[in-house]
Structure formats: structure tokens, C-alpha cells
Amino acid sequence: QAPIKATCEDMSCKTGFPEDVHSAVVSRSVHGGQPLLNVRFRSCDGNKKIHFGSSEPEDFRVDEDGVVYAERSFQLSAEPTEFVVSAQDKETQQEWQMRVKLTPEPAFTGALEKDQRKIEEIIFPWQQYKHSSPLKRQKRDWVIPPINLPENSKGPFPQELVRIRSDRDKSLSLRYSVTGPGADQPPTGIFIINPISGQLSVTKPLDREQIASFHLRAHAVDVNGNQVENPIDIVINVIDMNDNRPEFLHQVWNGTVPEGSKPGTYVMTVTAIDADDPNTQNGMLRYRILSQAPSSPSPNMFTINNETGDIITVAAGLDREKVQQYTLIIQATDMEGNPTYGLSNTATAVIAVTDVNDNPPEFTAMTFYGEVPENRVDVIVANLTVTDKDQPHTPAWNAMYRMTGGDPTGRFTILTDPNSNDGLVTVVKPIDFETNRMFVLTVAAENQVPLAKGIQHPPQSTATVSITVIDVNESPYFVPNPKLVRQEEGLMAGSMLTTFTAQDPDRYMQQTSLRYSKLSDPANWLKIDPVNGQITTTAVLDRESIYVQNNMYNATFLASDNGIPPMSGTGTLQIYLLDINDNAPQVHPKEATTCETLQPNAINITAVDPDIDPNAGPFAFELPDTPASIKRNWTIVRISGDHAQLSLRIRFLEAGIYDVPIVITDSGNPHASSTSLLKVKVCQCDLNGDCTDVDRIVGAGLGTGAIIAILLCIIILLILVLMFVVWMKRRDKERQAKQLLIDPEDDVRDNILKYDEEGGGEEDQDYDLSQLQQPDTVEPDAIKPVGIRRLDERPIHAEPQYPVRSAAPHPGDIGDFINEGLKAADNDPTAPPYDSLLVFDYEGSGSTAGSLSSLNSSSSGGEQDYDYLNDWGPRFKKLADMYGGGDD
């Protein structure tokens, strides 16, 4: 590319644009804010303030320095773009115009040519100062149109791009430099500039997909580093090359289309992207379908919009029951689909044909049969089977059944089995064989969704269901149930109360009459005749019984037949008992307390009558005439229909317990009265009316329940003491037995058993027998003197000198005794080691006492019974085997 030189030439000054039409060649793709060109305007008067404008302000803008910028990003058409740039003096309103013609540069189709177009030379205007004759250049910023550089250039590198010069380099020694990303900022070293000549070069190939443009700033300074010119902006656009294949967003695309869709139905959209510039042919993609599988019913069932990637149907005949899925191979090619120069890539589109309801359900038979026992509910009596070619378990396959006739009372319903799609005819109301022996139902089946439009099949299928009712033995039933009977209480035993019978609904079965029995009779007042159902009383009916609630007594009876299997039914008899005056009123409470003085001494009493109105209150209260002391000492006054007040008539009554009879009469017809005894405790009282003497507590005595409770406590305490004594005695016996029968594993070191001592023979009478006694019995002064030996011993070694034992009393522990003997032996220097031959004392031969084997019992061994040795435990097992084992 030829270098560009910015110079300033001498010419005569004429205010205005130097030309009427300004032509410029720019790239086809224009970005917002991109500087396009610099319009030249000469102002001979330096004081003029010029304002620039554009006839297309929405697309182009002109700054005060004459640089034309793009307002937005757009694509230039193949035809030149024209607009007018105007300059207006703000003071005189004088205006100048110039037409600008922008021509897009031709598309890059081959390698970079060596000779490229030259960038238009930029001439800066001059300014003439009034006080000076020479012409001096007006200080303006540099503006260089964008530099277009293709990516992936093969060089050679460094490759010259443009030359930067200032007209002041004739008088000054200048140094040029560039700054910005790609120069001194990352990525550094892509662009370099010769500091002397101002030659800007690129050092390596560029990649537009990484950086599409570079924005650099050029600087001119003198040797001292002083700025000579204002920095200028250099824009380097990287021209795109077709070096990237299209890439689909997904390698496999999934879509659906309903079966039976008309041509032109949208199916799905596939999308591919290209890293190349989308505003050039390198990034403009085109789509097409390479293949379709399967190819039935037509090999071209689908088409694709070559620009958008939308897949639509182009042929009719999509049938899911024949073809459920289509697989398309989609190709995307850049360079607007040019098969020669464009790069391509492929992806797979899987189109599933979704089901629509184009097949109604059809019954497999015209008539279905079933049977059901009478009085049964929730029983499936028939299975209705249908076939449907649509996709299973979808609304187009799921069947719904309804009855169109034969069931006016709604005794049946049809449910759908979700797995098999069968219709389950179910009984929901009991059926009586005696009323209906057979049902003929008309049923229809249809899908959950209506049939698709244009389907010629009928929307539903119909069939007939014949259901036979089976007669079974039914339970008898009482009429009415429950049965209510009103009867006065007091009806005597053996009286006929009513007749309670049942009916058998089985009219077509051969069976005998019903039999009756009593099922529930809480008070056992009734009995029923097993044949005719006549109910009679077995006791007096009493309304005041605990089994009567709200005047009502309930009894349950059972009626049974002799069918196969036998059946029975229950009936309830309700007896409403009318009250009669059969109970006299009683006083309540039975005991009361009052003071021995006249004031305060009132006692409130209440009359209680089990009967109800009118055989109860109001009541009349009075005191009997006999004994005479009652009316002399007491008086009674009725204060209401059920309550009265008893008080002393005399001023003082001695403390004690008094039985006061009170006559109470009810309002029944005839009247019923009774004399109730009220036990009144008279005591001394304080000012508040409370009893103060202790004697009243003793006089009151203890009730029968309290006495029984006290006696029970005493008996239980005695039993516990007796059991404790027995347990202690048994424990002592067990302890004594354990001392005699010690287990072999028990530790017996602390158990000292004393046996009778037997003397030696005639020749060893000088032996000190005290050594064989218990340690506690050995006297301190009875220690064996040193040197005393048995007479018949045969000493081999010299007599050892044993240490003298302590004369202190022995504690009585056999263990301590043995330990002391062990210490004495250990301290004996003449004693041989434990593993040497030991010589024991010799006792001599012969004895005047004779042999122990000559001892004999006064009785023969055969006369003794040694079986009791078996009861002595494991210690005596050996003896038991020797003496108690019989002849062997």
C-alpha cells in the first residue's frame, strides 16, 4: 500500500470548500462512530467560527474539525451513497455546501494485491495573521481514513501499511511513535513504526475472529520529546476471510409434527453460526436438506428455509401408525450457499410424528355377557375390550365408557382400566333378584379427546352387555325395625307384650318358616316364641332400672331361616315405659350436724324420688306424732317443692346423736309416702356455728368400710412380718448348709476345721503334738525347744538351727500360720533346695496298736443304707458311689 503524506501547500486563500463533489471509497461495512473522511474547508479569516452539518444527520455527522463520522452501523449498497455537507458562518450566517459521494470498496476475492489504492492526501488549511506577512499553518488534528488489512495474510512481514509525516520535519528532527492495543498495549508488537521515517508496518498475520479492528494513536515529537503535532487516530480494520466453517448449535435437533399435518406446517428451526463476518458472504449461511429417512410416503416430506433454517412440511400423508419418526440430514454452507467456494457442515434433525386422534376405539365384540349375585355391590360383572390404533396411554388412545340405555336406576357404572383400556362394568347399587332377573345394557366407547377433523370414522363404538342376576339366600328382615311399644311399668311376669315377626325376601326358594330367638336383653325381662314371634315378660318391667335410658328399654331379637347358607336378620324392640307412682320419696342427706343451742341450728334437707312428674314433687314434709319427743324437740318447715328445713324447737338439746324420723309424701295419684330417718349429730358450737367438742368425733364412730379397711391393713402387715421371719430362717439354714458343703472351687483358706487328735504309736510319745493343733491353742511358752527330735528318726545332715518363732499370740489365720512356716524354711541355710532329694523323719517300724485295717464296725456294711449320700451334693459323690452304689 502506497504511503500517505500529509502536507500543506501555498495557494491563494478562498473561503469555502475546494471542490463541489468529494468522492471517497470506504469499506462496505460501516460501524457506528467510525471516521470515514475529512472534508477540506478553507477559512481565510481566522476569526470565523464555522459550523458543519450533514443532510443525513441520522447516518453521518461532521465535527468542527471537518471529520465525517458514521452515526450508526449499516451496510453500504452496491450503488454509491451521496449526501451533502454544509458549512455555515455562525456570525454572518453565510453557508457553503459540498456533495459527498461514498463508494463501497470491491469485495476481496483473491490474494492481497501488491498495488493497492492510495489513501487520499490530506492538506491542512493555512491561516494568515494580520500582524505578520508570512502565512502560518493553523493548528489542526490529523485525520486518516481507516486502513483495511485482510486477515491471514502470508506476508512477507513486516508489511508496510502507511507512512506518517509532518511538514515540520523539514525544519525539525522528529520522532514518530504509535500507541494503543496492538502496539504498546496487549497484544503488543503487532504494529510497529519507524521512528525516523514514520513507516507503520504490521509484523504478523491478523485474525479477525480475535480482533476485528485496532485503534492506534500516532505521535510526532522532537528530539527533546516535545510534542510537535497533536496525536492522530489510526483505525485499522481487519478484512474477513472465509476461514471458518459453519457450526450447528446442536449436532442433533429434535422436533415434532402432528400426524396428518397439512403442507406448510411449521416443524422446527435449526441454527448454525459462522465465526466469520456475518455482514460479508463469508458469514452468510444457507441451509438445505441432504437426505430424509425413511422416504415413505414421499422422499420429500419436508423442506427448509435456506436462510432462516425453518423446517416445514411440503407433502401430505404423515401417519404415525405407519411412520413414527423421520431423520433429516441438514447442511449449512457459507458464502451464501456457494457450493464451490463455501464451507459447509451437517447436523441431524429427528422429527417425531405425534399422535392425533384419527382412530376411534372399537369394541372387540358386539355383545358382552356377565352375571352378579343379588345384593352385591362393587363387583365387576363384565370386561369390555376395545382396540385403538392410536398411541397407547395418550388422550387419543384412552377410552371413556358410558351407558346409553338399560339402566334407568343407575345400578351400574363403567370404569376404565388405565393399563389395558378395558371397560369394567361394576355394580354400585344392590340388585334384588325378586325384582330384576336380567339387565341388558347399551354402552358406548369414545376417546378422551375428539376425533381429528376430516376423519371419516364414527366418533364412538357401541355394544350390548347382558347381565344375569343370580338368586342367593337373603337375610330375613323385621317389619318395622325398630318397633316401638308403649307400656306402663310394673307389667307382671308372664304377660304378653307384643308380637315381633320378620319376613323372608326369598319368594322363589323352597325353605321352611322362620325361627326367632333373643339376641340381647340386658335386664332379662323378655322371651320370644321361636315360631310365632310372640314376646312375653319374664320379670316386672321397672322404669327406674339402670338398663332404662330416657324411659326407653331396648331388646334385640334374631330371625333365622334354613336356607343354604342359613341367613339371619336382627330386629330391635323399643319399649317406652310409662311411669307409675311405685317409689316413695326419701330424705337426702341421711346425716346432718347441728348445734345444741337454738341459734344457729337449721338443717336443710331434700326429698329424692326416682319417679318423674307427676309422681314426684312437690313434696310434703312432716314429723310423726310418735314418739312425742320428736315434735317436742324438732320442727320442720318446707321451703320449696323439694326442700325443707329442720331445726330445734327447744333452746338447748344435749350433745349426742339423734334419729329424727321425717314423713315425706309425693304428689302422685295415689300419693306415696315414706318415713326416713335422719341421723342428726348435736354438738357444742363456737360463735361461727362450728362444732368444737372432741366427743362428737368419737361419738360419730367409724363406718363399716373404714373398719374393714383397717383390719385388712393389719392382716397384710402381719402376713408381711411372718413372711420375713420365714425367709430369714430359710436363709440361715442355707448358710449353714453351705458351710458344710463347700464347693471345691471355693476358697477355703479362711475355714479352719478342727478334727479329733489321735496320738502316735508307742515309740513316738515324745512328739510335740501341739504343732498339729490350731495356732490359737498354742501357748507362747510351749514353743518346741531347739534340738528336740523324735526318738526314731535317722538324721543324715547336721541338725539345722531353725530361727526362733515369735512368742506373740497367733492371729488364728491358717494362711498366716503357713506363711510364717514358709519364711522359717526360706531363712534356714541348711535346708536343701526345692528340687533336691528330701529326707523325711523315720517313724520306726511296728506298733502295739495294731493295724487300722483291723478296725471293724459292730454291724455289717450290708446292714447300712448309704443312699442318703447322694443327697449331700458333689463333694460326697465318690462316697455315694462306693457305699451307695449297690453290689458293684
Buried (B, 14 or more C-beta within 10 A) or exposed (E): BEBBBBEBEEEEEEBBBBEEEBBBBBBBBBBEEBBBBBBBBBBBEEEBEBEBBBBBEEBBBBEEEBBBBBBEEBEBEEEBBBBEBBBBBEEEEEEBBBBBEBBBEEEBEEEBEEEEEEBBEBBBBBBBEEEEEEBEEBEBBBBBBBBBBBBBBEEEEBBEBBBBBBBBBEEBEBBBBBBBBBBEEEEEEBBBBBEEEBBBBBEBBBBBBEBBBBEBBBBBBBEEEEEBBEBBBBBBBBBBBBBBBBEBEEEEBEBEBBBBBEEEBEBBBBBBBBBBBBBBBBBBBBBBBEEBEEEEEEEEBBBBEBEEBBBBBBBBBBBBEEBEEBEBBBBBBBBBBBEEEBBBBBBBBBBEBBBBBBBBBBBEEEEBEBEBBBBBEEBBBBEBBBEBBBBEEBEBBBBBBEBEEBBEEEBBBBEBBEEEBBBBBBBEEEBEBEEEBEBEBBBBBBBEBEBBEEBEEEEBBBBBBBBEBEBBBBBBBBEEBEBEBEBEBBBEEEEEBBEBBBEBBBEEBEBEEBBBEBBEBEBEBBBBBBEEBBBBBEBBBBBBBEEBEEBEBBBBBBBBBEBEEEBBBBBBBEBBBEBBBBBBBBBEEEEBBBBBBEEEBBBEBBBBBBBBEEBBBEBBBBBEEEEEEBBEBBBBEBEEEBBBBBBBBEEEBEBEBBEBBBBBBBBBEEEBBBBBEBBBBBBBBEEEBEBEEEEBEEBBEEEEEEEEEEEEEEEEEEEEEEEEEEEEEEEEEEEEEEEEEBEEEEEEEEEBEEEEEEEBBEBBEEBEEEEEEBBEEBEEEEBBEEEEEBEBBEEEEEEEEBEEBEEEEBEEBBEEBEEBEEEBEEEEEEBEEEEEEEEEEEBBEEBEEEEEEEEEEEEEEEEEEBEEBBEBBEEBEEBBEEBBEEEE
